[in-house]
Amino acid sequence: MAFPTHNKAHFLLFITFLTFCTFFSCYSSITDTLTSSKYLKDNETITSDSTNFILGFFSPLNSTNRYLGIWYINQTNTIWIGNRDQPVTDSNGIVEIQKDGNLVILDKPKGIIIWSTNISSSAKSINSTAQLNDAGNLILRDLSSGLTIWDSFTHPADAAVPSMRIAANKVTGEKISFVARKSENDPSSGSFSISLERLDAPEVFIWHDKKIYWRTGPWNGRIFLGSPRMSTEYLFGWLLNPNDNGTAYITYNFADKNMFGILSLTPHGTLKLVEYSDKKEVLNLEVDQNECDFYGKCGPNGNCDNSTTPICHCFEGFEPKNSVEWSLGNWTDGCVRQEGLNLKCEIVKNGSSLVKQDGFLLKHNMKVPDFNDRSPVTQDQCGADCLANCSCLAYAYDPYIFCMHWSRELIDLQTFPYGGVDLFIRVPAELVAVAVPVNKKKKGTKKGFLIIAIVGGIGAFTFAICAYLLWRKCSPRHKGRHPRNSIVREHKQMKLDELPLYEFEKLEIATKNFHFGNMLGKGGFGPVYKGVMDDGQEIAVKRLSKSSGQGIEEFMNEVVVISKLQHRNLVRLLGCCVERGEQMLVYEFMPNKSLDAFLFDPLQKKNLDWKKRSYIIEGIARGILYLHRDSRLRIIHRDLKASNILLDGDMIPKISDFGLARIVKGGEDDEANTKRVVGTYGYMPPEYAMEGLFSEKSDVYSFGVLLLEIVSGRRNSSFYHSEDSLSLVGFAWKLWLEENIISLIDPEVWDACFESSMLRCIHIGLLCVQEVPKERPSISTVVLMLISEITHLPPPGKVAYVHKQNSRSTESSQKSHQSNSNNNVTMTDVQGR
């Protein structure tokens, strides 16, 4: 039969397409379900309805063994392995559902069952199906009852994904635990495992050959107390249910449905987290352990501090149990109380009036010891209860867990650089500043009570008189009728009861009548003066200018916001003054002024080597992290820039100027809107400058600009008069695209030894200034990137910068950098669209 030429072409195309489809169907399947009549061959797969998850056989690198696994997108992201300890040695394996309802891996030619779900049933025959759902869970169901009889989530391998559980039953002892691989290319069960323990105060433990290797510390409803890095955001989304029909379990999830994460236990006992957004990898993090993270590193009563040498030490009143071994670096025997410093509790209970009662040593930022007991009492009662119990050796208090106390040797103590809790360690009275007297029931007790009552009454009366006089002195009704004072009154007396009040006269004397020679700088708020108080304390006084673009609103905002904050990377507000129509804020004095005074000065920048710059970068990031995540309030600064970063005598960076800060609620991606856009041109992201939308990602953008300035030693505005009118952000992006980013590094600090660190910072900076806010990392992720816990950085997307500046904007930007100051604030007022 003859065909026209064009029909022959169509026929051949059809045959080719049909052949391709037939061939392709041998290697994949669009269905997500296995039945008793449908099995899975070695070269076939089933796919979840969303197509994100695939079930099939795979071989690790450099291996011919075949394993049944589930992977996300590709085999690199294997989240479950069925026959990890019983590999198929050839390609003859099949997966089928047998008559008893079990899902099995079968060596077809030999008829040998290699692996099975091992569901036991009294029925001889069960009709079941296995479905791969959109969460990546392989579920085996009994069709007659519709019940799940087995699923892969409750029989995990080494990886957890959202909605998977780490679980334990206190009654039965049953656990859902995870076991690491032997090696990257050997998926068989290794020597590390992870499980949920101590269910009265749940903790996650990593085990090594059945010995405790590492623990998270107890869960407080938000984070694990022994894992302060959780507060740096990479583990947000965790939820613990302490009692679900006798079973406690922990799981994690993402609020953003487009996010997906794989948390795995590595072959060497660390945690690794890989996150995806819209199927694109955005985070690859392995949480490295330091020596202090290993369980009981310094033995009983020994404390580990990774910032000291040696890392192990004994607290006051304790000494090494084995001084020889301790001096050799073997600390496993720990510490014991020094001779003659035994606790006096029993003696006190026997009624001796000659013995002072025990007290407590306070240790900050501590990982709480293992084996704690809990009681639902207040913090004050917690300490009193411990003191009254002779077996209580230490206590700690967390507002979510309440009272924790210990009655055995303190094991696995560690001092963190941040986070943790305050730990109170029981010691004899001679080791504490104030001892509590005991056995006070003697003659004269009533007399003593009477004296206390009289003194207390006089004190209360005196306090009331002083408070009234102070109120009269500070109250606007008793001052001149200055309009600013009227505003103060309208703002509920400015909540100044939360801050110490300074007298105008004393500040006037301290600053030598606000002499020009004492002026440290001048910003949008007004001038800042150095002052010296009568006791020699150096202060910085920020005085609201009568012509200031900022007013009482910004003043009040700074008082309310910063008075509630405490962090080593935030400037400390000492108090304020609202006398004589003035509004003044009093800060701790920063002898090295602001970062811009060093960074952009041709001579001073020589004092900022790369180690100092990287230290400053990390400090700023930790300060922002505190504002966004760790403080009692969630705060967006909105005016981060070099002139608002102050440097103390040790060059520790401190974020200042909270006049434009906002207290917000909700998640990190929640946006707020303002009709009045304020801040500094060049540091504001486009969504804020143009539309008035701000979020945590606004501060991330500003930090990115600041990071690029620190690495390059150039102002963001220094490019405004170049031929292309590029900003520093635009210039950096241009160099990145040209693969010449190394030329951005400040020649003053370039050092081949630190080149990778410098390039990494530039990379992070570009990630922070991406055009789409959602694509910018959170500040918690930025911190992890900076401390190199994230081993893989995604490539930056298109950055946000203004290519051409209009004359008004340029003028505003030029004015913003006329002088170096410790508090230079530029106000750019743009009406949001």
GISUL-V662255 format. One record per residue. N is the residue number from 1. RES is the residue in three letters. OMEGA is omega in radians with two decimals (* if undefined). D_FIRST is the distance of its C-alpha to the first C-alpha in whole Angstrom. Layout:
N/RES/OMEGA/D_FIRST  N/RES/OMEGA/D_FIRST
This chain:
1/MET/-3.09/0  2/ALA/3.09/4  3/PHE/2.97/7  4/PRO/-3.06/10  5/THR/-3.08/13  6/HIS/3.10/15  7/ASN/3.07/12  8/LYS/-3.14/11  9/ALA/3.13/15  10/HIS/-3.12/16  11/PHE/3.12/13  12/LEU/3.12/15  13/LEU/3.14/18  14/PHE/3.14/18  15/ILE/3.13/17  16/THR/3.14/20  17/PHE/3.14/22  18/LEU/3.11/21  19/THR/3.13/22  20/PHE/-3.14/25  21/CYS/3.13/26  22/THR/3.14/26  23/PHE/-3.10/28  24/PHE/-3.11/31  25/SER/3.10/31  26/CYS/-3.03/32  27/TYR/3.13/35  28/SER/3.14/36  29/SER/-3.13/37  30/ILE/-3.13/37  31/THR/-3.14/40  32/ASP/-2.98/43  33/THR/2.96/44  34/LEU/3.11/44  35/THR/3.13/45  36/SER/3.14/46  37/SER/-3.13/42  38/LYS/3.13/41  39/TYR/-3.06/42  40/LEU/3.10/42  41/LYS/-3.10/40  42/ASP/-3.07/42  43/ASN/3.13/39  44/GLU/3.08/39  45/THR/2.88/41  46/ILE/-3.02/42  47/THR/3.09/43  48/SER/-3.08/46  49/ASP/3.14/45  50/SER/-3.09/46  51/THR/3.14/44  52/ASN/-3.03/47  53/PHE/-3.09/48  54/ILE/3.05/46  55/LEU/3.12/46  56/GLY/3.11/45  57/PHE/3.08/46  58/PHE/3.05/47  59/SER/3.06/49  60/PRO/3.13/52  61/LEU/3.10/53  62/ASN/3.13/53  63/SER/3.06/53  64/THR/3.09/50  65/ASN/-3.11/51  66/ARG/-3.11/49  67/TYR/3.04/51  68/LEU/-3.08/50  69/GLY/3.00/51  70/ILE/3.12/50  71/TRP/3.13/50  72/TYR/3.12/50  73/ILE/3.12/47  74/ASN/-3.01/47  75/GLN/3.07/49  76/THR/-3.07/52  77/ASN/3.13/53  78/THR/-3.08/53  79/ILE/3.14/55  80/TRP/3.09/55  81/ILE/-3.10/55  82/GLY/-3.05/55  83/ASN/-3.04/55  84/ARG/3.14/57  85/ASP/3.08/60  86/GLN/-3.07/57  87/PRO/2.97/54  88/VAL/-3.02/51  89/THR/3.10/51  90/ASP/-3.09/47  91/SER/-3.11/44  92/ASN/-3.12/44  93/GLY/3.03/46  94/ILE/3.08/45  95/VAL/-3.14/46  96/GLU/3.06/46  97/ILE/-3.10/49  98/GLN/-3.07/50  99/LYS/-3.14/52  100/ASP/3.08/55  101/GLY/-3.11/54  102/ASN/2.97/54  103/LEU/-3.05/52  104/VAL/2.93/52  105/ILE/-3.01/50  106/LEU/2.94/49  107/ASP/-2.96/48  108/LYS/-3.11/46  109/PRO/-3.08/46  110/LYS/-3.13/49  111/GLY/-3.08/50  112/ILE/3.04/53  113/ILE/-3.12/53  114/ILE/-3.12/54  115/TRP/-3.11/55  116/SER/3.04/56  117/THR/3.03/57  118/ASN/3.04/60  119/ILE/3.12/60  120/SER/-3.13/62  121/SER/3.08/62  122/SER/3.12/64  123/ALA/-3.12/61  124/LYS/-3.09/59  125/SER/3.09/56  126/ILE/3.09/55  127/ASN/-3.08/51  128/SER/3.06/51  129/THR/3.09/49  130/ALA/-3.10/49  131/GLN/3.04/48  132/LEU/-3.05/49  133/ASN/-3.03/50  134/ASP/3.03/51  135/ALA/-3.10/54  136/GLY/-3.11/52  137/ASN/3.06/54  138/LEU/-3.00/52  139/ILE/3.08/53  140/LEU/-3.08/53  141/ARG/2.98/54  142/ASP/-3.05/55  143/LEU/-3.11/53  144/SER/-3.13/55  145/SER/-3.08/58  146/GLY/-3.09/56  147/LEU/3.03/59  148/THR/-3.14/58  149/ILE/3.07/59  150/TRP/3.01/58  151/ASP/-3.05/57  152/SER/-3.14/57  153/PHE/3.12/59  154/THR/3.06/62  155/HIS/-3.01/61  156/PRO/3.04/61  157/ALA/-3.09/60  158/ASP/-3.01/62  159/ALA/3.06/61  160/ALA/3.08/62  161/VAL/-3.12/60  162/PRO/3.14/61  163/SER/2.97/62  164/MET/-3.05/62  165/ARG/2.81/66  166/ILE/-2.94/68  167/ALA/3.07/70  168/ALA/3.10/73  169/ASN/-3.06/75  170/LYS/-3.07/79  171/VAL/-3.06/79  172/THR/-3.10/77  173/GLY/-3.14/76  174/GLU/-3.10/72  175/LYS/2.90/71  176/ILE/-3.09/68  177/SER/-3.11/68  178/PHE/-3.11/66  179/VAL/-3.12/66  180/ALA/3.04/65  181/ARG/3.03/63  182/LYS/3.09/64  183/SER/-3.12/63  184/GLU/-3.08/60  185/ASN/3.08/58  186/ASP/-3.05/59  187/PRO/3.13/58  188/SER/-3.03/61  189/SER/-3.13/64  190/GLY/-3.03/66  191/SER/3.14/70  192/PHE/3.08/70  193/SER/-3.11/70  194/ILE/-3.08/71  195/SER/3.11/72  196/LEU/-3.06/74  197/GLU/3.06/78  198/ARG/-2.92/81  199/LEU/3.04/80  200/ASP/3.02/83  201/ALA/-2.87/83  202/PRO/3.06/79  203/GLU/3.01/78  204/VAL/-3.13/75  205/PHE/2.89/76  206/ILE/-3.11/74  207/TRP/3.03/75  208/HIS/-3.08/75  209/ASP/3.07/75  210/LYS/3.03/77  211/LYS/-3.14/79  212/ILE/-3.10/79  213/TYR/-3.09/78  214/TRP/3.10/78  215/ARG/-3.07/78  216/THR/-2.91/78  217/GLY/-3.04/81  218/PRO/3.11/81  219/TRP/-3.12/79  220/ASN/-3.14/81  221/GLY/3.12/78  222/ARG/-3.12/77  223/ILE/2.95/77  224/PHE/-3.01/78  225/LEU/3.13/82  226/GLY/-3.12/81  227/SER/-3.07/78  228/PRO/3.13/79  229/ARG/3.04/76  230/MET/-3.14/75  231/SER/3.05/76  232/THR/2.85/75  233/GLU/-2.99/72  234/TYR/3.11/69  235/LEU/3.04/70  236/PHE/-3.13/70  237/GLY/3.11/68  238/TRP/3.12/70  239/LEU/3.10/71  240/LEU/3.03/73  241/ASN/-3.00/74  242/PRO/-3.10/77  243/ASN/3.07/77  244/ASP/-3.07/73  245/ASN/3.10/75  246/GLY/-3.11/76  247/THR/3.01/74  248/ALA/3.13/74  249/TYR/3.09/71  250/ILE/-3.14/70  251/THR/3.07/67  252/TYR/-3.12/66  253/ASN/3.12/64  254/PHE/3.07/63  255/ALA/3.13/64  256/ASP/-3.10/61  257/LYS/3.14/57  258/ASN/-3.14/56  259/MET/3.06/58  260/PHE/-3.12/57  261/GLY/3.06/59  262/ILE/3.11/59  263/LEU/-3.06/63  264/SER/3.04/63  265/LEU/-3.03/66  266/THR/3.14/65  267/PRO/3.13/66  268/HIS/2.94/69  269/GLY/3.08/71  270/THR/3.09/70  271/LEU/3.13/68  272/LYS/3.14/65  273/LEU/3.04/64  274/VAL/-3.11/60  275/GLU/3.13/60  276/TYR/3.00/56  277/SER/-3.05/56  278/ASP/3.09/53  279/LYS/3.10/51  280/LYS/-3.11/53  281/GLU/-3.13/56  282/VAL/-3.10/59  283/LEU/3.05/62  284/ASN/-2.94/62  285/LEU/2.97/65  286/GLU/-3.09/67  287/VAL/-3.14/71  288/ASP/3.08/73  289/GLN/2.97/76  290/ASN/-3.05/79  291/GLU/-3.09/82  292/CYS/-3.13/84  293/ASP/-3.12/81  294/PHE/-3.01/81  295/TYR/3.06/83  296/GLY/-3.06/86  297/LYS/-3.06/86  298/CYS/3.06/90  299/GLY/-3.14/91  300/PRO/3.10/93  301/ASN/3.10/95  302/GLY/-3.10/94  303/ASN/-3.13/92  304/CYS/3.12/89  305/ASP/-3.03/89  306/ASN/-3.13/86  307/SER/-3.10/88  308/THR/3.06/91  309/THR/-0.09/92  310/PRO/-3.05/92  311/ILE/-3.12/90  312/CYS/3.06/92  313/HIS/3.10/95  314/CYS/3.10/98  315/PHE/3.08/99  316/GLU/-3.13/103  317/GLY/3.11/105  318/PHE/3.10/102  319/GLU/3.14/102  320/PRO/3.11/100  321/LYS/3.10/100  322/ASN/-3.01/100  323/SER/-3.14/101  324/VAL/3.13/100  325/GLU/-3.14/97  326/TRP/-3.13/96  327/SER/3.12/98  328/LEU/3.11/95  329/GLY/3.05/92  330/ASN/-2.98/92  331/TRP/-2.98/92  332/THR/3.13/91  333/ASP/3.05/94  334/GLY/-3.04/95  335/CYS/3.07/98  336/VAL/3.13/101  337/ARG/3.12/104  338/GLN/-3.12/107  339/GLU/3.14/110  340/GLY/-3.14/112  341/LEU/3.11/110  342/ASN/3.12/109  343/LEU/-3.04/108  344/LYS/-3.00/111  345/CYS/-3.08/109  346/GLU/3.13/111  347/ILE/3.13/115  348/VAL/3.14/114  349/LYS/3.13/113  350/ASN/2.98/117  351/GLY/-3.12/118  352/SER/3.12/120  353/SER/-3.07/121  354/LEU/-3.05/121  355/VAL/3.09/117  356/LYS/-3.10/115  357/GLN/3.11/112  358/ASP/3.06/108  359/GLY/-3.08/106  360/PHE/2.92/103  361/LEU/3.13/101  362/LEU/3.10/98  363/LYS/-3.08/95  364/HIS/3.02/93  365/ASN/-3.07/89  366/MET/2.88/89  367/LYS/-3.08/86  368/VAL/-3.14/88  369/PRO/3.08/88  370/ASP/3.05/87  371/PHE/3.10/88  372/ASN/2.97/89  373/ASP/-3.05/91  374/ARG/3.01/90  375/SER/-3.05/92  376/PRO/-3.13/92  377/VAL/3.14/95  378/THR/-3.12/96  379/GLN/3.12/96  380/ASP/3.14/100  381/GLN/3.13/100  382/CYS/3.13/98  383/GLY/3.14/100  384/ALA/3.13/103  385/ASP/3.13/101  386/CYS/-3.12/101  387/LEU/-3.13/104  388/ALA/-3.12/106  389/ASN/-3.05/103  390/CYS/-3.11/105  391/SER/-3.12/102  392/CYS/-3.07/100  393/LEU/-3.13/99  394/ALA/3.04/97  395/TYR/3.06/95  396/ALA/-3.11/93  397/TYR/3.04/92  398/ASP/-3.06/88  399/PRO/3.13/88  400/TYR/3.13/85  401/ILE/-3.01/86  402/PHE/-2.94/90  403/CYS/3.01/92  404/MET/3.09/91  405/HIS/-3.02/94  406/TRP/-3.12/94  407/SER/3.06/96  408/ARG/-3.12/95  409/GLU/-3.08/95  410/LEU/-3.07/93  411/ILE/3.12/90  412/ASP/3.05/87  413/LEU/3.12/89  414/GLN/3.03/87  415/THR/3.14/88  416/PHE/3.04/86  417/PRO/3.08/86  418/TYR/3.13/85  419/GLY/-3.10/84  420/GLY/-3.11/85  421/VAL/2.98/88  422/ASP/-3.14/92  423/LEU/-3.14/94  424/PHE/-3.07/97  425/ILE/-3.07/99  426/ARG/3.13/102  427/VAL/3.04/105  428/PRO/-3.03/108  429/ALA/-3.08/110  430/GLU/-3.14/112  431/LEU/3.11/108  432/VAL/-3.03/108  433/ALA/-3.08/109  434/VAL/3.10/111  435/ALA/-3.14/111  436/VAL/3.13/112  437/PRO/-3.07/115  438/VAL/3.02/116  439/ASN/-3.05/118  440/LYS/-3.12/119  441/LYS/3.13/121  442/LYS/3.10/125  443/LYS/3.13/128  444/GLY/-3.14/127  445/THR/3.14/124  446/LYS/3.10/124  447/LYS/3.11/126  448/GLY/3.11/123  449/PHE/-3.13/121  450/LEU/3.12/124  451/ILE/-3.14/124  452/ILE/-3.11/120  453/ALA/-3.12/120  454/ILE/-3.14/122  455/VAL/3.14/121  456/GLY/-3.14/117  457/GLY/3.11/119  458/ILE/-3.14/121  459/GLY/-3.13/117  460/ALA/3.14/115  461/PHE/3.12/118  462/THR/3.13/118  463/PHE/-3.14/114  464/ALA/3.12/114  465/ILE/-3.12/117  466/CYS/-3.14/115  467/ALA/3.13/112  468/TYR/3.14/113  469/LEU/3.12/115  470/LEU/3.12/112  471/TRP/3.11/110  472/ARG/-3.09/113  473/LYS/-3.05/112  474/CYS/-3.05/108  475/SER/-3.14/108  476/PRO/-3.12/107  477/ARG/-3.10/110  478/HIS/3.06/112  479/LYS/3.03/111  480/GLY/-3.07/111  481/ARG/3.13/109  482/HIS/-3.10/106  483/PRO/3.14/103  484/ARG/3.11/101  485/ASN/3.08/103  486/SER/3.11/102  487/ILE/3.11/99  488/VAL/-3.12/100  489/ARG/-3.14/101  490/GLU/-3.14/98  491/HIS/3.03/96  492/LYS/3.13/98  493/GLN/2.98/101  494/MET/3.14/98  495/LYS/-3.07/97  496/LEU/3.07/100  497/ASP/-3.13/101  498/GLU/-3.09/98  499/LEU/3.00/100  500/PRO/3.11/103  501/LEU/3.10/105  502/TYR/3.07/107  503/GLU/-3.13/110  504/PHE/-3.09/109  505/GLU/-3.13/112  506/LYS/3.08/111  507/LEU/3.10/108  508/GLU/3.13/110  509/ILE/-3.08/112  510/ALA/-3.11/110  511/THR/-3.09/108  512/LYS/3.13/111  513/ASN/3.13/111  514/PHE/-3.09/107  515/HIS/-3.13/108  516/PHE/-3.14/106  517/GLY/3.12/106  518/ASN/-3.12/105  519/MET/3.13/102  520/LEU/-3.11/99  521/GLY/-3.13/96  522/LYS/3.13/95  523/GLY/-3.12/92  524/GLY/3.14/91  525/PHE/-3.07/93  526/GLY/-3.10/96  527/PRO/3.08/98  528/VAL/-3.07/98  529/TYR/2.98/102  530/LYS/3.10/103  531/GLY/3.07/106  532/VAL/-3.12/108  533/MET/-3.10/110  534/ASP/-3.11/113  535/ASP/3.11/112  536/GLY/3.14/110  537/GLN/3.10/107  538/GLU/-3.10/104  539/ILE/3.00/102  540/ALA/-3.07/100  541/VAL/3.11/101  542/LYS/-3.00/98  543/ARG/-3.14/100  544/LEU/-3.13/98  545/SER/3.11/99  546/LYS/-3.12/100  547/SER/-3.05/97  548/SER/3.02/94  549/GLY/3.05/91  550/GLN/-3.09/91  551/GLY/-3.04/93  552/ILE/-3.13/94  553/GLU/3.13/91  554/GLU/3.10/90  555/PHE/3.12/93  556/MET/-3.12/93  557/ASN/-3.13/89  558/GLU/3.11/91  559/VAL/-3.07/93  560/VAL/-3.05/91  561/VAL/-2.94/88  562/ILE/3.11/90  563/SER/-3.12/93  564/LYS/-3.03/91  565/LEU/3.05/89  566/GLN/3.12/90  567/HIS/-3.07/88  568/ARG/3.13/89  569/ASN/3.01/87  570/LEU/3.12/88  571/VAL/-3.06/91  572/ARG/3.08/94  573/LEU/-3.07/96  574/LEU/-3.12/99  575/GLY/-3.11/100  576/CYS/3.13/101  577/CYS/3.13/104  578/VAL/3.12/104  579/GLU/3.01/107  580/ARG/3.13/109  581/GLY/-3.12/105  582/GLU/2.94/104  583/GLN/-3.10/100  584/MET/3.07/100  585/LEU/-3.10/98  586/VAL/-3.09/100  587/TYR/2.93/98  588/GLU/-3.10/98  589/PHE/3.12/99  590/MET/-3.03/96  591/PRO/-3.12/98  592/ASN/3.08/95  593/LYS/-3.02/94  594/SER/-3.10/90  595/LEU/-3.09/87  596/ASP/3.12/87  597/ALA/3.08/90  598/PHE/-2.92/89  599/LEU/-3.02/85  600/PHE/3.08/86  601/ASP/-3.07/89  602/PRO/-3.14/89  603/LEU/-3.08/92  604/GLN/-3.08/91  605/LYS/3.10/88  606/LYS/3.12/89  607/ASN/3.13/90  608/LEU/3.05/87  609/ASP/-3.03/85  610/TRP/3.13/82  611/LYS/3.13/83  612/LYS/-3.13/85  613/ARG/3.14/82  614/SER/3.08/80  615/TYR/3.11/83  616/ILE/3.13/83  617/ILE/-3.11/79  618/GLU/3.13/79  619/GLY/3.10/82  620/ILE/-3.13/81  621/ALA/3.14/78  622/ARG/3.07/80  623/GLY/3.11/82  624/ILE/3.11/79  625/LEU/3.11/78  626/TYR/-3.14/81  627/LEU/-3.05/81  628/HIS/-2.92/77  629/ARG/-2.88/77  630/ASP/-3.14/81  631/SER/3.11/83  632/ARG/3.12/85  633/LEU/3.03/83  634/ARG/-2.93/80  635/ILE/3.01/80  636/ILE/-2.99/78  637/HIS/3.08/81  638/ARG/3.11/79  639/ASP/3.10/81  640/LEU/3.11/80  641/LYS/-3.02/81  642/ALA/-3.11/83  643/SER/3.09/87  644/ASN/3.01/86  645/ILE/-3.13/86  646/LEU/-3.11/90  647/LEU/3.12/91  648/ASP/-3.08/94  649/GLY/3.11/96  650/ASP/-3.13/94  651/MET/3.03/91  652/ILE/-3.10/89  653/PRO/3.13/87  654/LYS/3.13/88  655/ILE/-3.12/86  656/SER/3.04/88  657/ASP/-3.13/88  658/PHE/-3.12/87  659/GLY/-3.11/88  660/LEU/-3.06/84  661/ALA/3.10/83  662/ARG/2.98/82  663/ILE/-3.07/82  664/VAL/3.09/78  665/LYS/3.07/77  666/GLY/-3.08/73  667/GLY/-3.02/71  668/GLU/-3.11/70  669/ASP/3.11/67  670/ASP/-3.14/69  671/GLU/3.00/70  672/ALA/-3.07/73  673/ASN/3.07/74  674/THR/3.10/77  675/LYS/-3.14/78  676/ARG/-3.11/80  677/VAL/-3.12/78  678/VAL/-3.13/81  679/GLY/-3.11/81  680/THR/-3.12/80  681/TYR/-3.14/78  682/GLY/3.09/76  683/TYR/-3.12/76  684/MET/3.07/74  685/PRO/-3.04/71  686/PRO/-3.10/69  687/GLU/3.10/68  688/TYR/-3.10/72  689/ALA/-3.03/73  690/MET/-3.03/71  691/GLU/3.13/70  692/GLY/3.14/73  693/LEU/3.10/71  694/PHE/3.14/73  695/SER/3.07/72  696/GLU/-3.12/73  697/LYS/3.03/70  698/SER/3.09/72  699/ASP/3.10/75  700/VAL/3.09/72  701/TYR/-3.13/71  702/SER/3.11/75  703/PHE/3.10/75  704/GLY/3.09/72  705/VAL/-3.13/74  706/LEU/3.13/77  707/LEU/3.12/75  708/LEU/3.10/74  709/GLU/-3.11/77  710/ILE/-3.13/79  711/VAL/-3.05/77  712/SER/-3.07/77  713/GLY/-3.11/80  714/ARG/3.07/79  715/ARG/3.06/80  716/ASN/-3.10/77  717/SER/-3.03/78  718/SER/-3.10/79  719/PHE/-3.01/76  720/TYR/-3.12/77  721/HIS/3.08/78  722/SER/-3.07/75  723/GLU/-3.09/73  724/ASP/-3.10/70  725/SER/3.10/72  726/LEU/2.94/71  727/SER/3.08/72  728/LEU/3.12/73  729/VAL/3.13/70  730/GLY/3.14/68  731/PHE/3.12/69  732/ALA/3.13/68  733/TRP/3.11/65  734/LYS/3.11/64  735/LEU/3.12/65  736/TRP/-3.13/63  737/LEU/3.13/60  738/GLU/-3.12/61  739/GLU/-3.14/62  740/ASN/-3.01/66  741/ILE/-3.11/67  742/ILE/-3.13/70  743/SER/3.10/72  744/LEU/-3.05/73  745/ILE/3.11/75  746/ASP/3.13/79  747/PRO/-3.12/80  748/GLU/-3.06/83  749/VAL/-3.06/82  750/TRP/3.14/79  751/ASP/-3.10/79  752/ALA/-3.12/76  753/CYS/-3.09/78  754/PHE/-3.06/77  755/GLU/-3.11/74  756/SER/3.12/71  757/SER/3.13/73  758/MET/-3.14/74  759/LEU/3.10/70  760/ARG/3.12/69  761/CYS/3.09/72  762/ILE/3.12/70  763/HIS/3.13/67  764/ILE/3.11/68  765/GLY/3.13/70  766/LEU/3.06/66  767/LEU/-3.11/65  768/CYS/-3.06/68  769/VAL/3.10/67  770/GLN/-3.02/64  771/GLU/-3.11/63  772/VAL/-3.07/62  773/PRO/-3.10/65  774/LYS/-3.09/62  775/GLU/3.09/61  776/ARG/3.10/65  777/PRO/3.00/66  778/SER/-3.12/69  779/ILE/3.09/72  780/SER/3.08/72  781/THR/3.11/69  782/VAL/3.13/71  783/VAL/3.14/74  784/LEU/3.08/72  785/MET/-3.09/70  786/LEU/-3.14/73  787/ILE/2.99/75  788/SER/3.03/72  789/GLU/3.04/71  790/ILE/-3.00/67  791/THR/-3.09/66  792/HIS/3.10/62  793/LEU/3.10/63  794/PRO/3.10/60  795/PRO/3.13/59  796/PRO/3.01/61  797/GLY/-3.12/59  798/LYS/-3.10/60  799/VAL/-3.13/63  800/ALA/3.05/65  801/TYR/3.14/68  802/VAL/-3.06/69  803/HIS/3.12/68  804/LYS/3.13/70  805/GLN/3.02/74  806/ASN/-3.01/75  807/SER/-3.11/79  808/ARG/-3.13/80  809/SER/-3.13/78  810/THR/-3.14/79  811/GLU/3.14/83  812/SER/-3.11/83  813/SER/3.13/81  814/GLN/-3.13/84  815/LYS/-3.08/87  816/SER/-3.07/85  817/HIS/-3.11/86  818/GLN/-3.09/90  819/SER/3.02/91  820/ASN/-3.13/91  821/SER/3.09/92  822/ASN/3.14/92  823/ASN/-3.12/91  824/ASN/-3.12/90  825/VAL/3.10/88  826/THR/3.13/86  827/MET/3.03/85  828/THR/-3.04/82  829/ASP/-3.13/82  830/VAL/3.11/78  831/GLN/-3.13/77  832/GLY/-3.14/74  833/ARG/*/71
